[in-house]
Amino acid sequence: MKRVLVQYKVKADRAAENENYIRKVFEELKQTGPAGLRYASFKRDDGLSFVHIASIETEGGNNPLAESPAFKAFQAEIKDRCEEPPIAVDLHEIGSYRFFG
């Protein structure tokens, strides 16, 4: 099992575009229902900073997002949309309460 937190800040004129890409990812996930993935995205109060949390729980450790066309589209121009680039951090759980199911 792998848990990852990714955070970044987009340029002011690209925030709505970024949010639209994220919504398309979740629409696709609802349609395809990939097993072994728990995923959430959040926008911070500044409206420009985003946080994504993923829990990869597949048997082989493969990330179902890597196969998602909507996620690939989201990632394609992420660096161009960002004021502060994505930083991914592996999370090592100490404890949780109803967070990952």
Buried (B, 14 or more C-beta within 10 A) or exposed (E): EEBBEBBBBBBEEBBEEBBEBBEBBEEBBEEEEBEBBBBEBEBEEEEBBBEBBBBBBBEEEEBBBEEBEBBEEBBEEBEEBBEEEBEEEEEEEEEEEEEEE
